[in-house]
């Protein structure tokens, strides 16, 4: 069984990766229902939190049904990160996660996210200070290194563990790769196989099928899988992986009716959470993804992403259910 601090997260847990504009409370709720063992918030700027920026503060919203849930923060300024911990603790998460892996230029240019991979000593000292500043378990999400020539992930992971990190999730690409090429899980396995490592080592990157999750568990020997892009528009991925673990067989894909129901619930939860206007606008990328694979769908997708009122979007969902009833997804 894997444990994050005192939190038992199960045997080979499946974790919903923190994703900007994706892993908000409505989506986390759907993923939790489908078998996600741990969920994380979107990444939150420490600077935004201490300035009380509305966009950052709303991301602190968490709900009992999500637990165990981690709040992920990023930043490179020690004072700001410590102040943000105090704000985060007021939301009562189970875990505080530090983002040392985001490759986006606007984050990296400030020395945060994957930018800190250029300064491993700062990465370690910042983690140590945050661990000492909270009683909550602190975990880290990072990448293999800044580029191929600077990969020191075995050493880095050990040092992070030694200053108190309770788990580490490693994306199998460097910052230089962004999301191109294939994720390399071999260095992550080297971290796991380091005899000095005793905290959970979770793999991330290209877990896009049940077979790949099995490979991460059985071939690479990791403690769990953190799953991101494969879940967008498909929260059922978690149940599909767990079914495959148990039986070695694939579940049938979700039916059209299941997809319409998920889209309806997702949109309604988003409206309940942040109001009609933002709920409709900020959830568009989700509810269009539920219907990937349906041919000649452009007309309905266009209606979904151009309608500003929820009643119009809900009406389109009804049209889709009627028009494509019986369609078989593969």
C-alpha positions as CSV (number, residue, x, y, z in Angstrom):
1,X,0.0,0.0,0.0
2,X,1.2,3.5,-0.9
3,X,1.0,6.2,1.8
4,X,1.4,9.9,1.6
5,X,2.4,10.8,5.1
6,X,-0.3,9.0,7.2
7,X,-2.8,8.9,4.3
8,X,-3.3,5.5,2.8
9,X,-3.9,5.9,-0.9
10,X,-4.2,2.3,-1.8
11,X,-2.2,-0.2,-3.9
12,X,-0.9,1.4,-7.0
13,X,-3.2,4.5,-6.7
14,X,-4.3,6.5,-9.7
15,X,-3.9,10.2,-9.2
16,X,-5.6,13.0,-11.2
17,X,-2.8,15.3,-12.3
18,X,-3.1,19.0,-11.5
19,X,-4.0,20.7,-14.8
20,X,-4.6,24.4,-15.4
21,X,-8.2,25.1,-16.6
22,X,-9.0,21.4,-16.3
23,X,-8.8,19.9,-12.7
24,X,-11.4,22.2,-11.1
25,X,-14.0,21.0,-8.5
26,X,-16.6,19.8,-11.0
27,X,-14.1,17.7,-13.0
28,X,-12.4,16.4,-9.9
29,X,-15.8,15.2,-8.6
30,X,-16.5,13.3,-11.8
31,X,-13.0,11.7,-11.7
32,X,-13.4,10.8,-8.1
33,X,-16.7,9.0,-8.8
34,X,-14.9,7.1,-11.6
35,X,-12.2,5.8,-9.3
36,X,-9.5,8.4,-8.9
37,X,-7.7,7.7,-5.6
38,X,-6.2,11.2,-5.2
39,X,-7.1,14.4,-6.9
40,X,-5.2,17.7,-7.1
41,X,-6.3,21.2,-7.8
42,X,-5.2,23.3,-10.7
43,X,-1.8,24.8,-9.9
44,X,-2.1,28.0,-7.9
45,X,0.3,31.0,-7.9
46,X,1.7,31.8,-4.5
47,X,2.0,35.4,-5.5
48,X,-1.6,35.4,-6.6
49,X,-2.7,34.0,-3.2
50,X,-0.9,36.5,-1.1
51,X,-2.2,39.3,-3.3
52,X,-5.7,37.9,-2.8
53,X,-6.2,37.6,-6.6
54,X,-9.6,36.2,-7.3
55,X,-8.5,33.8,-10.0
56,X,-6.0,32.2,-7.5
57,X,-8.3,32.2,-4.5
58,X,-11.2,30.5,-6.1
59,X,-9.0,27.5,-6.9
60,X,-8.7,26.9,-3.2
61,X,-12.3,25.6,-3.1
62,X,-12.3,21.9,-2.2
63,X,-15.1,19.6,-1.1
64,X,-15.4,16.6,1.3
65,X,-16.4,14.2,-1.5
66,X,-13.0,14.8,-3.2
67,X,-10.8,13.6,-0.3
68,X,-7.9,12.9,-0.3
69,X,-7.3,16.1,-2.2
70,X,-4.1,18.1,-2.7
71,X,-3.7,21.8,-3.3
72,X,-0.8,22.5,-5.6
73,X,1.1,25.8,-5.5
74,X,3.9,27.2,-7.4
75,X,6.4,30.0,-7.0
76,X,10.1,30.7,-6.5
77,X,10.1,33.3,-3.7
78,X,10.5,31.7,-0.3
79,X,8.6,34.3,1.6
80,X,5.7,34.2,-0.8
81,X,5.5,30.4,-0.7
82,X,5.5,30.3,3.1
83,X,2.8,32.9,3.3
84,X,0.8,31.0,0.7
85,X,1.0,27.8,2.9
86,X,-0.9,29.6,5.7
87,X,-3.6,30.6,3.2
88,X,-3.8,27.1,1.8
89,X,-4.1,25.5,5.2
90,X,-7.3,27.5,5.8
91,X,-9.0,25.4,3.0
92,X,-8.1,22.2,5.0
93,X,-6.6,20.1,2.2
94,X,-5.1,16.7,2.9
95,X,-1.9,17.4,1.0
96,X,0.1,20.4,-0.2
97,X,1.9,19.8,-3.5
98,X,4.7,22.0,-4.9
99,X,4.8,22.4,-8.7
100,X,8.4,22.1,-9.9
101,X,7.4,20.9,-13.3
102,X,5.2,23.3,-15.2
103,X,7.1,24.1,-18.5
104,X,5.0,27.1,-19.6
105,X,7.2,30.1,-20.4
106,X,5.3,32.6,-18.2
107,X,5.9,30.4,-15.2
108,X,9.4,29.3,-16.0
109,X,10.6,32.9,-16.8
110,X,9.9,33.7,-13.1
111,X,12.1,30.8,-11.9
112,X,9.0,28.9,-10.9
113,X,7.6,25.5,-12.1
114,X,10.2,23.7,-14.2
115,X,12.3,26.9,-14.1
116,X,13.6,25.9,-10.7
117,X,15.3,22.8,-12.2
118,X,18.1,25.2,-13.1
119,X,18.7,25.7,-9.4
120,X,18.4,22.4,-7.5
121,X,19.8,23.8,-4.3
122,X,16.9,26.4,-4.3
123,X,14.4,23.6,-5.1
124,X,15.6,21.6,-2.1
125,X,15.9,24.5,0.4
126,X,12.4,25.8,-0.6
127,X,10.9,22.3,-0.1
128,X,12.6,22.0,3.3
129,X,11.3,25.4,4.5
130,X,7.8,24.5,3.4
131,X,7.9,21.1,5.1
132,X,8.9,22.8,8.3
133,X,6.2,25.4,8.0
134,X,3.2,23.0,7.9
135,X,2.0,19.9,9.6
136,X,0.4,18.7,6.3
137,X,2.3,16.3,4.1
138,X,4.2,18.1,1.4
139,X,4.6,16.4,-2.0
140,X,6.5,17.4,-5.1
141,X,5.7,17.2,-8.8
142,X,8.6,17.7,-11.2
143,X,10.3,16.7,-14.4
144,X,13.4,14.7,-15.2
145,X,15.4,17.9,-15.5
146,X,15.8,21.1,-17.4
147,X,17.2,19.3,-20.5
148,X,18.7,16.0,-21.4
149,X,22.2,17.1,-20.4
150,X,21.1,18.1,-16.9
151,X,19.1,15.1,-15.7
152,X,19.9,14.4,-12.1
153,X,16.5,13.2,-11.0
154,X,17.8,10.3,-8.8
155,X,19.9,12.7,-6.7
156,X,17.2,15.4,-6.8
157,X,14.5,13.0,-5.6
158,X,16.7,11.7,-2.8
159,X,17.5,15.2,-1.6
160,X,13.8,16.2,-1.6
161,X,12.9,13.1,0.4
162,X,15.7,13.8,2.9
163,X,14.3,17.3,3.6
164,X,10.8,15.9,4.3
165,X,8.9,15.5,1.0
166,X,6.3,12.7,1.5
167,X,5.9,11.6,-2.1
168,X,7.2,12.6,-5.5
169,X,5.5,12.6,-8.9
170,X,7.8,12.7,-11.9
171,X,6.9,13.6,-15.4
172,X,9.0,11.6,-17.8
173,X,10.1,14.5,-20.0
174,X,12.5,17.4,-19.5
175,X,11.4,21.0,-19.6
176,X,13.1,21.4,-23.0
177,X,10.8,18.7,-24.4
178,X,7.7,20.4,-23.2
179,X,5.1,17.8,-24.2
180,X,6.8,16.6,-27.3
181,X,8.3,13.2,-28.0
182,X,7.6,10.2,-25.7
183,X,7.8,10.2,-21.9
184,X,10.8,8.3,-20.7
185,X,9.9,6.3,-17.6
186,X,13.4,4.7,-17.2
187,X,14.8,7.5,-15.1
188,X,11.7,7.4,-12.9
189,X,12.3,3.7,-12.3
190,X,15.9,4.5,-11.3
191,X,14.5,6.8,-8.7
192,X,12.2,4.1,-7.4
193,X,15.1,1.5,-7.4
194,X,17.4,3.8,-5.4
195,X,17.7,1.7,-2.2
196,X,17.7,5.0,-0.1
197,X,14.2,6.0,-1.4
198,X,11.3,5.1,0.9
199,X,8.6,7.6,-0.1
200,X,6.1,6.8,-3.0
201,X,7.4,7.5,-6.5
202,X,4.6,8.2,-8.9
203,X,5.0,8.2,-12.7
204,X,3.4,10.8,-15.0
205,X,3.4,11.3,-18.7
206,X,1.8,9.2,-21.5
207,X,-0.4,7.0,-19.3
208,X,-3.0,6.9,-22.0
209,X,-4.3,3.3,-21.9
210,X,-4.9,0.6,-19.3
211,X,-2.0,-1.3,-20.8
212,X,0.4,1.6,-20.2
213,X,-0.8,1.8,-16.6
214,X,0.0,-1.9,-16.1
215,X,3.4,-1.3,-17.7
216,X,4.2,1.5,-15.3
217,X,3.2,-0.8,-12.4
218,X,4.7,-4.1,-13.5
219,X,7.6,-3.3,-15.7
220,X,8.8,-0.1,-14.2
221,X,7.8,-0.9,-10.6
222,X,6.4,2.5,-9.7
223,X,4.1,3.2,-6.8
224,X,1.3,4.8,-8.7
225,X,0.3,6.7,-11.8
226,X,-0.5,10.3,-12.1
227,X,-2.8,10.8,-15.1
228,X,-3.5,14.0,-16.9
229,X,-4.4,14.4,-20.6
230,X,-6.0,11.0,-21.0
231,X,-8.8,12.1,-18.6
232,X,-9.8,15.3,-20.4
233,X,-13.3,14.6,-21.6
234,X,-13.0,11.1,-20.4
235,X,-13.2,10.8,-16.5
236,X,-14.1,7.1,-17.0
237,X,-10.4,6.4,-17.7
238,X,-9.9,5.7,-14.0
239,X,-12.6,3.0,-13.9
240,X,-11.3,1.5,-17.1
241,X,-7.8,1.1,-15.8
242,X,-9.0,-0.4,-12.5
243,X,-11.2,-2.9,-14.4
244,X,-8.2,-3.9,-16.6
245,X,-6.1,-4.3,-13.4
246,X,-8.6,-6.8,-12.0
247,X,-9.7,-8.7,-15.2
248,X,-7.2,-8.1,-18.0
249,X,-10.1,-7.1,-20.2
250,X,-11.3,-3.7,-21.5
251,X,-14.6,-2.2,-20.4
252,X,-16.9,-1.1,-23.2
253,X,-16.5,2.6,-23.9
254,X,-19.1,4.9,-22.2
255,X,-22.3,5.1,-24.1
256,X,-23.7,8.2,-25.6
257,X,-26.2,8.4,-22.8
258,X,-23.4,8.3,-20.2
259,X,-21.5,11.0,-22.0
260,X,-24.5,13.3,-22.3
261,X,-25.3,12.8,-18.6
262,X,-21.7,13.6,-17.6
263,X,-21.7,16.7,-19.8
264,X,-24.9,17.9,-18.2
265,X,-23.7,17.2,-14.7
266,X,-20.4,18.8,-15.4
267,X,-21.9,22.0,-16.7
268,X,-24.5,22.2,-13.9
269,X,-21.8,21.7,-11.2
270,X,-19.7,24.4,-12.9
271,X,-22.6,26.9,-12.9
272,X,-23.4,26.0,-9.2
273,X,-19.7,26.7,-8.4
274,X,-18.9,29.8,-10.3
275,X,-22.1,31.2,-11.7
276,X,-23.9,31.1,-15.1
277,X,-21.5,33.2,-17.2
278,X,-18.2,31.6,-16.1
279,X,-19.7,28.2,-15.7
280,X,-20.7,28.1,-19.4
281,X,-17.6,29.8,-20.8
282,X,-14.9,28.0,-18.8
283,X,-16.4,24.6,-19.1
284,X,-16.6,24.6,-23.0
285,X,-13.4,22.6,-23.5
286,X,-14.7,19.9,-21.3
287,X,-18.2,19.3,-22.5
288,X,-17.2,19.3,-26.2
289,X,-14.5,16.6,-25.4
290,X,-17.1,14.2,-24.1
291,X,-18.3,13.6,-27.7
292,X,-15.0,13.0,-29.4
293,X,-15.3,10.3,-32.0
294,X,-18.8,11.1,-33.3
295,X,-18.6,11.8,-37.1
296,X,-20.2,14.9,-38.6
297,X,-20.4,16.6,-35.2
298,X,-19.1,20.0,-36.1
299,X,-22.5,21.6,-36.2
300,X,-23.2,20.6,-32.6
301,X,-19.8,21.4,-31.3
302,X,-20.1,24.9,-32.8
303,X,-23.4,25.4,-31.0
304,X,-21.9,24.3,-27.7
305,X,-18.9,26.6,-27.8
306,X,-20.8,29.6,-29.1
307,X,-23.8,29.5,-26.8
308,X,-23.6,31.9,-23.9
309,X,-26.6,30.7,-22.0
310,X,-26.8,27.3,-20.2
311,X,-30.3,26.6,-21.4
312,X,-29.0,26.7,-24.9
313,X,-26.1,24.3,-24.2
314,X,-28.4,21.9,-22.3
315,X,-30.7,22.0,-25.3
316,X,-27.8,21.0,-27.6
317,X,-27.0,18.1,-25.3
318,X,-30.6,17.0,-25.8
319,X,-30.3,17.3,-29.6
320,X,-27.1,15.2,-29.5
321,X,-28.7,12.5,-27.5
322,X,-31.6,12.4,-30.0
323,X,-29.6,12.7,-33.2
324,X,-26.9,10.2,-32.3
325,X,-28.9,7.7,-30.2
326,X,-27.4,4.2,-30.6
327,X,-24.0,5.5,-31.9
328,X,-21.3,3.0,-30.9
329,X,-18.0,4.4,-29.6
330,X,-14.9,2.4,-30.2
